Amino acid sequence: MPSLVAPCVVHALRPDSGSNGVTAIDKRAVDGPVKVGRLGLRADVQANRKHHGGLEKAVYAYSQEDAEFWEAELGRSLPPGWFGENLRVEGIDATAARVGERWQLGKVVLEATMPRTPCMTFARWVGGAQASGWVRRFAAEGRLGAYFRVVHTGAVTAGDPIEVVPAAAGAPTMLEVFRGA
């Protein structure tokens, strides 16, 4: 059964050369239950609500299996939160989630809304020589993850099982939305 590896929230705002001057991409796993409200996980922030956060992008989920792929590609450990995700999940492909699909973790119910679109802030976070071409590389690989709106609030804890309630027949996957299929 799919499960939550770790809930992740911002560790620190970091200086960034983008238009905001700071980024909240530095997310880290937290122990114990974390409350999930309409705008996402308690103690998390988004430095740029135009492109991140808000009701339709309240929670970003990324799959452990995709993280392991990138660990092999980049030759380094990528712990929960490294992709800027709020939920590191396993046993489920977040990019294959369909628009309208719901994930239930205890009392918390999330509804898939859209894929992550990689940006230059993400490339700067990757850093070094690997940052060059990162946005294109990440997009081409199609391991994007998914944004969710919060349908029912509550709390999540590492190890929580994820029950999937399918979307309507024919709903596009995150990857299909991203690629305009």
C-alpha positions in Angstrom: 0.0 0.0 0.0 1.3 3.5 -0.8 2.5 5.5 2.2 3.9 8.7 3.5 7.7 8.6 3.9 7.8 12.1 5.5 6.0 15.3 5.8 8.3 18.2 5.0 8.2 21.9 5.8 10.5 24.8 5.1 13.8 24.6 7.0 14.9 28.2 6.3 14.3 30.9 3.7 17.4 31.1 1.6 18.7 34.0 -0.4 18.0 33.6 -4.1 18.9 35.6 -7.2 15.4 35.4 -8.5 12.9 38.3 -8.5 11.8 37.5 -4.9 15.3 37.6 -3.4 14.5 34.5 -1.3 13.3 31.0 -1.7 11.5 28.5 0.5 12.6 25.5 -1.5 14.7 24.2 1.4 12.2 21.9 3.0 13.1 19.1 5.4 11.3 16.1 7.0 9.7 16.7 10.4 9.0 14.2 13.1 5.6 13.5 14.6 2.2 14.7 13.3 2.0 17.8 11.2 -1.3 19.7 10.8 -2.6 20.2 7.3 -4.8 23.2 6.8 -6.4 24.7 3.6 -3.1 26.3 2.6 -0.9 23.3 3.3 1.3 22.0 6.1 1.7 24.0 9.3 5.1 25.7 9.6 5.6 25.7 5.8 5.8 28.8 3.7 6.1 29.7 0.0 8.2 32.7 -0.9 6.4 33.3 -4.1 2.6 32.6 -4.0 2.2 33.5 -7.6 3.9 30.3 -8.6 3.7 28.1 -5.5 1.2 27.6 -2.7 -2.3 28.9 -2.5 -5.4 26.8 -2.4 -4.8 25.0 -5.7 -1.1 24.3 -4.9 -1.3 23.8 -1.1 0.6 20.6 -1.0 3.3 19.3 -3.3 4.0 15.5 -3.3 7.0 13.7 -4.7 7.6 10.0 -5.0 10.5 8.2 -3.3 11.0 6.1 -6.4 11.6 9.2 -8.5 14.0 10.6 -5.8 16.0 7.4 -6.0 16.2 7.8 -9.8 17.6 11.3 -9.4 20.0 10.1 -6.6 21.5 7.7 -9.1 21.6 10.4 -11.8 23.1 13.1 -9.7 25.3 10.9 -7.5 24.2 12.2 -4.2 21.6 11.7 -1.5 18.3 13.6 -1.9 16.5 13.3 1.4 12.8 14.1 1.9 12.1 17.7 1.1 15.0 18.2 -1.3 12.7 18.6 -4.3 10.8 21.3 -2.3 8.0 18.7 -1.6 5.7 18.7 1.3 5.1 15.0 1.1 7.6 12.4 0.2 5.6 9.3 -0.7 6.4 5.7 -1.7 4.6 3.0 -3.5 2.7 5.6 -5.6 3.7 7.6 -8.7 2.7 11.2 -8.0 3.2 12.2 -11.6 0.8 9.5 -12.7 -1.9 11.0 -10.4 -4.9 12.2 -12.4 -6.5 15.6 -12.1 -9.3 15.2 -9.5 -7.8 12.0 -8.0 -7.9 12.1 -4.2 -5.4 10.8 -1.7 -6.6 10.1 1.8 -4.1 10.0 4.7 -6.1 9.5 7.8 -8.6 12.3 8.0 -6.7 14.4 5.5 -8.0 14.3 2.0 -6.0 15.9 -0.9 -7.2 16.4 -4.5 -4.7 16.4 -7.4 -4.8 19.7 -9.3 -1.7 20.1 -11.5 1.9 19.1 -12.1 5.0 20.9 -10.9 6.6 23.0 -13.5 10.3 23.2 -12.9 11.8 26.7 -12.6 15.1 28.5 -12.4 14.8 28.7 -8.6 14.8 24.9 -8.6 17.9 24.9 -11.0 19.7 27.3 -8.6 18.8 25.0 -5.7 20.4 22.0 -7.6 23.5 24.1 -7.9 26.9 23.5 -9.5 27.5 22.1 -12.9 24.3 20.1 -12.6 22.2 23.3 -12.5 23.0 24.0 -16.2 20.1 22.6 -18.2 18.4 21.3 -15.1 14.9 22.7 -15.9 15.0 21.1 -19.4 16.4 17.8 -18.0 13.9 17.5 -15.2 11.0 18.3 -17.5 12.2 15.9 -20.2 12.5 13.1 -17.7 8.8 13.6 -16.7 9.3 12.9 -13.0 7.5 16.0 -11.9 5.3 15.2 -8.9 1.9 16.7 -8.2 0.2 19.6 -6.5 -2.9 19.1 -4.4 -5.7 21.1 -2.9 -6.7 20.3 0.6 -10.3 18.9 0.7 -10.3 17.8 4.4 -7.9 19.1 7.0 -6.3 17.1 9.8 -2.8 15.9 10.5 -0.3 13.6 8.7 2.6 11.5 10.1 5.4 9.5 8.4 4.1 6.0 7.8 0.5 7.0 7.2 -1.0 4.8 4.5 -2.4 6.6 1.4 -5.7 5.5 0.1 -6.4 6.6 -3.5 -9.9 7.5 -4.7 -9.7 7.5 -8.5 -10.6 10.6 -10.6 -13.3 10.7 -13.1 -12.8 8.4 -16.1 -10.6 10.1 -18.7 -9.1 12.6 -16.4 -5.5 13.5 -17.5 -2.4 12.5 -15.5 0.0 15.2 -14.2 2.4 14.3 -17.0 -0.3 14.6 -19.7 -1.3 18.0 -18.4 2.4 19.1 -18.3 3.0 17.9 -21.9 -0.3 19.3 -23.1 -1.6 15.9 -24.2 
